[in-house]
């Protein structure tokens, strides 16, 4: 593509910081850099027409982990590591709310619930471990986090008792990203969409970037592509597709809150008198290790079955939309925020907790450069 003198001069010349990825991490990183360096020329490149990964495709859970998820984390991580993981999620949610304001993201603290299947002993295990988890997390909240409540939502084929966490909430993902994008653009930061970074190379003073549309140089390159990070040779991150569906509006819907099932592999919530339901990656881990934004019959059938048999067993519903998002996961749950070389940095592997920790990872990524 041939650009005019004006286009090259205004968009692709004397670029101080180039951020790849316009999701939660990338845009928060850009904002933090602009606060520290007000005169800096900052460019954000996004491969999609809209953010392509999970930032505009997630379920909008303002959460930090269900009881069974935290117990599972304690099986593979020390108590101090799990404490820090949860703290990071709480701090990240606080930063998100401070940056954008609760009204601009439709933040509602309706509480988080976990359903337990009749088919296994997970409920009994969570009952036995609840006190340990509450003791671990009490310094963060100054009171017990998890309790158990009677199933008052009409759920079937599950235990009559749900785990409850009063501190969890939900947001409108679309409003969050629109508000964040407005902040970034109003700060004088440029965003170019439908730009795929194919290759970059570094010399002593700059990074040369080749995209599907043009080539240019930047002083610093910051990678915030999360689930797509392996395409830029960050091997510690694997893509993990998350499939979602949403019903048409349901009259007199009584379900309010965020809900987890099967150690968080399924999750649902209310939004605009609808039920949004996602998950099922555990049915085909290998098949869902992909960046292909499609849906599969196996998982979509399972999601619909959960709606019919467990979530809305006595309510007629119709499916309105289906979609997928791409998360970035790995063997550890801690995000990767590090130098890759002298002028290249990354903030990736959010592990399905992008809403909770994305703002903080973006800030930490900017701080790498600032320091």
C-alpha positions as CSV (number, residue, x, y, z in Angstrom):
1,X,0.0,0.0,0.0
2,X,1.2,3.5,-0.9
3,X,0.8,6.1,1.8
4,X,0.9,9.9,1.3
5,X,3.6,12.1,2.8
6,X,1.1,13.3,5.3
7,X,0.1,9.9,6.4
8,X,3.6,8.7,6.9
9,X,4.6,11.9,8.7
10,X,1.5,11.9,11.0
11,X,1.2,8.2,11.9
12,X,4.4,6.3,11.2
13,X,7.3,8.7,11.8
14,X,9.2,9.3,15.1
15,X,7.1,6.7,17.0
16,X,8.3,6.4,20.6
17,X,6.2,3.5,21.8
18,X,4.3,0.9,19.7
19,X,1.9,-1.4,21.5
20,X,0.6,-4.5,19.8
21,X,-2.9,-5.2,20.9
22,X,-5.8,-2.8,21.7
23,X,-7.4,-4.8,24.5
24,X,-7.5,-4.1,28.2
25,X,-3.7,-4.6,28.7
26,X,-2.6,-2.7,25.6
27,X,-4.8,0.4,26.2
28,X,-4.0,0.6,29.9
29,X,-0.3,0.4,29.0
30,X,-0.7,3.2,26.5
31,X,-2.5,5.4,29.1
32,X,0.2,4.8,31.7
33,X,3.0,5.7,29.3
34,X,1.1,8.9,28.2
35,X,0.8,9.9,31.9
36,X,4.5,9.5,32.4
37,X,5.6,10.9,29.0
38,X,2.9,13.4,27.9
39,X,4.8,14.4,24.7
40,X,5.5,10.8,23.6
41,X,4.2,9.6,20.2
42,X,2.4,6.4,21.1
43,X,0.9,4.1,18.5
44,X,-1.4,1.1,19.2
45,X,-1.7,-1.6,16.5
46,X,-4.7,-4.0,16.5
47,X,-5.1,-7.0,14.2
48,X,-8.9,-6.9,14.2
49,X,-11.5,-4.3,13.3
50,X,-12.3,-4.5,17.0
51,X,-10.0,-6.0,19.7
52,X,-9.5,-9.5,18.4
53,X,-8.7,-11.5,21.6
54,X,-10.9,-11.7,24.6
55,X,-11.3,-8.1,25.8
56,X,-14.6,-7.5,23.8
57,X,-15.6,-11.1,23.9
58,X,-15.5,-12.1,27.6
59,X,-18.4,-12.7,29.9
60,X,-17.9,-9.5,31.9
61,X,-17.1,-11.2,35.2
62,X,-15.5,-8.9,37.8
63,X,-14.3,-11.9,39.8
64,X,-11.3,-13.3,41.4
65,X,-12.0,-17.1,41.5
66,X,-14.7,-19.4,42.7
67,X,-14.2,-21.5,45.9
68,X,-13.3,-24.7,43.9
69,X,-10.9,-22.8,41.6
70,X,-9.0,-21.4,44.5
71,X,-8.9,-24.8,46.2
72,X,-7.6,-26.3,42.9
73,X,-4.9,-23.5,42.8
74,X,-3.8,-24.5,46.3
75,X,-3.1,-28.0,45.0
76,X,-0.5,-26.7,42.6
77,X,0.7,-23.4,44.2
78,X,1.7,-22.4,47.7
79,X,-0.6,-20.4,49.9
80,X,1.5,-17.3,49.5
81,X,1.4,-17.6,45.7
82,X,-2.4,-18.1,45.7
83,X,-2.8,-15.1,48.1
84,X,-0.8,-12.9,45.7
85,X,-2.8,-14.2,42.7
86,X,-6.1,-13.2,44.4
87,X,-4.6,-9.9,45.6
88,X,-3.5,-9.0,42.1
89,X,-7.1,-9.7,40.8
90,X,-8.6,-7.5,43.5
91,X,-6.1,-4.7,42.9
92,X,-6.7,-5.0,39.1
93,X,-10.4,-4.7,39.5
94,X,-10.0,-1.7,41.8
95,X,-7.7,0.0,39.2
96,X,-10.3,-0.7,36.4
97,X,-13.1,0.9,38.4
98,X,-11.0,3.9,39.4
99,X,-9.8,4.4,35.7
100,X,-13.2,4.2,34.1
101,X,-15.8,4.7,36.8
102,X,-18.5,2.2,37.8
103,X,-21.2,3.9,35.8
104,X,-19.2,3.8,32.6
105,X,-18.8,0.0,32.9
106,X,-22.2,-0.8,34.5
107,X,-20.4,-2.4,37.5
108,X,-22.9,-4.2,39.7
109,X,-21.8,-6.2,42.8
110,X,-24.5,-8.8,42.8
111,X,-22.3,-11.5,44.3
112,X,-20.8,-14.7,42.8
113,X,-22.2,-18.2,43.1
114,X,-20.9,-21.7,42.4
115,X,-23.1,-24.7,41.5
116,X,-22.1,-28.2,42.4
117,X,-22.9,-31.3,40.4
118,X,-24.6,-34.3,42.0
119,X,-22.1,-36.5,40.1
120,X,-19.0,-35.9,42.2
121,X,-17.8,-35.0,45.7
122,X,-16.6,-31.5,44.8
123,X,-19.3,-29.9,47.1
124,X,-18.1,-31.9,50.1
125,X,-14.5,-31.0,49.3
126,X,-15.3,-27.3,49.2
127,X,-17.2,-27.5,52.4
128,X,-14.2,-29.1,54.1
129,X,-11.8,-26.5,52.6
130,X,-13.9,-23.4,53.0
131,X,-12.5,-22.4,56.4
132,X,-8.9,-22.7,55.1
133,X,-9.6,-20.5,52.1
134,X,-11.5,-17.9,54.2
135,X,-8.6,-17.8,56.6
136,X,-6.1,-17.3,53.8
137,X,-8.2,-14.4,52.2
138,X,-9.4,-12.7,55.3
139,X,-6.5,-10.1,55.3
140,X,-7.7,-8.9,51.9
141,X,-11.4,-8.4,52.9
142,X,-11.4,-8.2,56.7
143,X,-14.2,-10.8,56.8
144,X,-15.0,-14.2,55.5
145,X,-15.4,-14.4,51.8
146,X,-17.1,-17.7,51.1
147,X,-20.3,-19.0,52.6
148,X,-23.1,-21.4,51.5
149,X,-26.6,-20.4,50.5
150,X,-29.8,-22.3,49.6
151,X,-30.5,-22.6,45.8
152,X,-33.2,-20.1,45.3
153,X,-32.9,-19.8,41.6
154,X,-34.6,-23.0,40.5
155,X,-31.4,-24.7,39.3
156,X,-31.8,-28.5,38.8
157,X,-29.4,-31.4,38.6
158,X,-27.1,-29.8,41.1
159,X,-26.8,-29.6,44.9
160,X,-29.4,-27.7,46.8
161,X,-26.7,-25.5,48.3
162,X,-24.5,-23.0,46.4
163,X,-21.2,-21.4,47.4
164,X,-21.6,-17.6,47.7
165,X,-19.1,-14.8,47.5
166,X,-20.6,-11.4,48.3
167,X,-17.6,-9.5,46.8
168,X,-17.9,-10.5,43.2
169,X,-19.5,-8.4,40.5
170,X,-20.2,-8.0,36.8
171,X,-19.6,-5.4,34.2
172,X,-20.7,-4.5,30.6
173,X,-17.7,-5.6,28.6
174,X,-18.7,-3.5,25.6
175,X,-19.1,-0.3,27.7
176,X,-15.8,-1.0,29.4
177,X,-13.9,-1.1,26.1
178,X,-15.7,1.9,24.5
179,X,-14.9,4.0,27.6
180,X,-11.3,2.8,27.6
181,X,-10.9,3.5,23.9
182,X,-12.3,7.1,24.4
183,X,-9.8,7.7,27.2
184,X,-6.9,6.6,25.0
185,X,-8.0,8.6,21.9
186,X,-8.7,11.7,24.0
187,X,-5.1,11.4,25.4
188,X,-3.7,11.8,21.9
189,X,-2.8,8.2,21.5
190,X,-3.3,6.7,18.0
191,X,-4.9,3.4,17.2
192,X,-4.7,1.6,13.9
193,X,-7.0,-1.3,13.3
194,X,-6.8,-4.3,11.0
195,X,-3.0,-4.2,11.3
196,X,-1.3,-7.6,11.8
197,X,2.3,-7.5,13.0
198,X,4.1,-10.2,11.0
199,X,7.7,-9.7,12.1
200,X,10.0,-7.4,14.0
201,X,13.8,-7.0,14.3
202,X,15.9,-5.0,16.7
203,X,19.0,-2.9,16.2
204,X,20.9,-0.8,18.8
205,X,18.4,2.1,18.8
206,X,15.1,0.9,17.5
207,X,12.8,-1.9,16.5
208,X,11.8,-2.4,12.8
209,X,8.2,-3.6,12.5
210,X,6.7,-5.3,9.4
211,X,2.9,-5.5,9.2
212,X,0.5,-6.7,6.6
213,X,0.1,-3.1,5.5
214,X,3.4,-1.3,6.0
215,X,6.8,-1.2,7.6
216,X,8.1,1.4,10.1
217,X,10.5,1.8,13.1
218,X,9.7,2.5,16.7
219,X,11.9,3.2,19.7
220,X,10.2,0.6,21.9
221,X,7.8,-2.3,21.2
222,X,5.4,-3.6,23.8
223,X,3.5,-6.8,23.0
224,X,0.0,-7.1,24.6
225,X,-1.6,-9.8,22.4
226,X,-2.2,-12.4,25.2
227,X,-3.8,-15.4,23.4
228,X,-2.0,-14.5,20.1
229,X,1.4,-14.1,21.8
230,X,2.8,-17.3,20.4
231,X,2.5,-15.8,16.9
232,X,5.2,-13.4,18.0
233,X,7.4,-16.2,19.4
234,X,6.4,-16.0,23.0
235,X,6.2,-19.7,23.6
236,X,5.1,-19.6,27.3
237,X,1.6,-18.7,26.2
238,X,-0.9,-21.0,24.6
239,X,-4.2,-19.9,23.1
240,X,-7.3,-21.1,24.8
241,X,-10.6,-20.6,23.0
242,X,-13.7,-19.7,25.1
243,X,-17.0,-20.4,23.4
244,X,-20.1,-18.3,24.5
245,X,-23.8,-18.1,23.7
246,X,-26.5,-15.7,24.9
247,X,-30.3,-16.1,25.0
248,X,-32.9,-13.8,23.7
249,X,-34.6,-11.7,26.5
250,X,-36.5,-13.8,29.0
251,X,-39.5,-12.4,30.7
252,X,-39.3,-12.2,34.6
253,X,-35.8,-13.6,34.7
254,X,-35.0,-14.1,38.4
255,X,-31.3,-15.1,38.0
256,X,-29.1,-12.3,39.1
257,X,-25.3,-12.5,39.7
258,X,-22.3,-14.4,38.3
259,X,-22.3,-18.2,38.5
260,X,-19.6,-20.9,38.1
261,X,-20.0,-24.6,37.6
262,X,-17.5,-27.5,37.3
263,X,-14.5,-25.6,38.8
264,X,-15.1,-22.6,36.7
265,X,-15.1,-24.4,33.3
266,X,-18.7,-23.2,32.8
267,X,-19.9,-19.8,33.8
268,X,-23.0,-17.8,33.3
269,X,-24.7,-14.5,34.3
270,X,-27.6,-12.3,33.7
271,X,-27.4,-9.3,31.3
272,X,-30.3,-7.3,29.8
273,X,-32.8,-10.0,30.9
274,X,-30.8,-12.7,29.1
275,X,-28.6,-15.5,30.2
276,X,-25.0,-15.4,28.9
277,X,-23.3,-18.8,29.2
278,X,-19.8,-19.8,28.3
279,X,-17.2,-22.5,28.8
280,X,-16.8,-26.2,27.9
281,X,-13.1,-26.0,27.1
282,X,-12.5,-29.0,29.3
283,X,-14.5,-31.2,26.8
284,X,-11.7,-30.8,24.3
285,X,-8.6,-29.1,25.7
286,X,-6.4,-29.8,22.6
287,X,-9.1,-28.7,20.1
288,X,-9.7,-25.5,22.0
289,X,-5.9,-24.6,21.9
290,X,-6.5,-22.5,18.9
291,X,-6.9,-18.9,17.7
292,X,-9.6,-19.8,15.3
293,X,-12.7,-17.8,16.2
294,X,-15.4,-20.4,15.5
295,X,-17.8,-22.5,17.5
296,X,-17.9,-26.3,17.7
297,X,-21.0,-28.6,17.8
298,X,-19.6,-30.5,20.8
299,X,-19.3,-27.5,23.1
300,X,-22.3,-25.6,21.9
301,X,-24.5,-28.7,22.4
302,X,-23.2,-29.0,25.9
303,X,-23.9,-25.3,26.7
304,X,-27.5,-25.6,25.4
305,X,-27.9,-28.8,27.4
306,X,-26.8,-27.0,30.6
307,X,-29.4,-24.3,29.9
308,X,-32.2,-26.9,29.4
309,X,-31.3,-29.2,32.3
310,X,-29.7,-27.1,35.0
311,X,-29.9,-23.3,34.5
312,X,-33.4,-22.8,33.0
313,X,-35.1,-26.2,33.4
314,X,-38.6,-24.8,33.6
315,X,-38.2,-21.8,31.3
316,X,-38.5,-21.6,27.6
317,X,-35.6,-19.8,25.8
318,X,-34.1,-19.1,22.4
319,X,-30.5,-18.7,21.6
320,X,-29.8,-15.2,20.1
321,X,-26.0,-15.2,19.4
322,X,-22.9,-17.3,19.7
323,X,-19.3,-16.3,19.6
324,X,-15.7,-17.2,20.7
325,X,-12.8,-15.3,22.3
326,X,-9.2,-16.3,22.7
327,X,-7.5,-16.4,26.1
328,X,-3.8,-16.7,26.9
329,X,-2.9,-19.5,29.3
330,X,0.1,-21.4,30.5
331,X,1.5,-23.8,33.1
332,X,1.5,-21.0,35.7
333,X,-1.3,-18.6,36.5
334,X,0.9,-15.6,37.0
335,X,1.0,-13.2,34.0
336,X,4.2,-12.7,32.1
337,X,5.4,-9.1,32.2
338,X,9.1,-8.9,31.2
339,X,11.8,-7.6,28.9
340,X,12.2,-9.8,25.8
341,X,15.2,-7.8,24.6
342,X,16.7,-4.3,25.0
343,X,13.7,-2.5,23.3
344,X,11.0,-5.2,23.3
345,X,8.6,-6.0,26.2
346,X,5.6,-8.1,26.8
347,X,2.5,-8.3,29.1
348,X,0.7,-11.6,28.3
349,X,-0.8,-14.8,29.8
350,X,-3.7,-13.5,31.7
351,X,-5.2,-16.9,32.3
352,X,-8.8,-16.1,31.7
353,X,-8.7,-13.2,34.2
354,X,-8.3,-10.3,31.8
355,X,-11.1,-8.2,33.3
356,X,-9.7,-8.6,36.8
357,X,-5.9,-8.2,36.1
358,X,-5.7,-6.6,32.6
359,X,-5.5,-3.0,33.9
360,X,-2.8,-3.9,36.4
361,X,-0.8,-5.9,33.8
362,X,-1.0,-2.9,31.5
363,X,0.3,-0.7,34.2
364,X,3.1,-3.1,35.1
365,X,4.1,-3.3,31.4
366,X,4.4,0.4,31.2
367,X,6.4,0.5,34.4
368,X,9.0,-1.8,32.8
369,X,9.7,0.9,30.3
370,X,9.5,3.8,32.7
371,X,12.0,2.1,35.1
